[in-house]
Amino acid sequence: MEHPKPNQIDLSALAEKWPSGIVPREKVGDFTGGLLSPGYLANLDSIGEGPESFRIGRKRVYSVPALIKWLEKRATHIKPRRVHQHQDR
């Protein structure tokens, strides 16, 4: 698997915890800790915006590296908000 570039979010730990090299679409919620639902991913696939996938029989599946790469491309860092402290007068 490729190493992430600086400022890119590294989600490779997901692969270390997954028992297989593929993720069936109906298990994508388990793989992502509930971040994505199978229905949402099906919608993205239907408009060509989902991760690279293939079929095994009637099941749509994603390779773990392809799914992680796709997630990392979509992930963004959130800049911390500055908290203004009020001074007592």
Residue pairs with C-beta under 8 A, 6 or more apart in sequence:
1 12
1 15
1 65
1 68
1 69
2 69
3 10
4 10
4 12
4 72
7 77
8 72
8 75
9 72
9 75
9 76
9 77
10 72
11 68
11 71
11 72
11 75
12 68
14 31
14 32
14 64
14 68
14 71
15 64
15 65
15 68
18 31
18 64
20 64
21 63
21 64
22 56
22 61
22 62
22 63
22 64
23 31
23 61
23 62
23 63
23 64
23 67
24 59
24 60
24 61
25 38
25 41
25 42
25 45
25 53
25 59
25 60
25 61
25 62
26 38
26 59
27 38
28 36
28 37
28 38
28 41
28 62
28 67
29 35
29 36
29 37
29 38
31 64
31 67
32 71
41 50
41 51
42 50
42 60
44 50
45 53
45 60
50 70
51 62
51 66
51 67
51 69
51 70
51 71
52 62
52 63
52 66
52 70
53 60
53 61
53 62
53 66
54 60
54 61
54 63
55 61
62 70
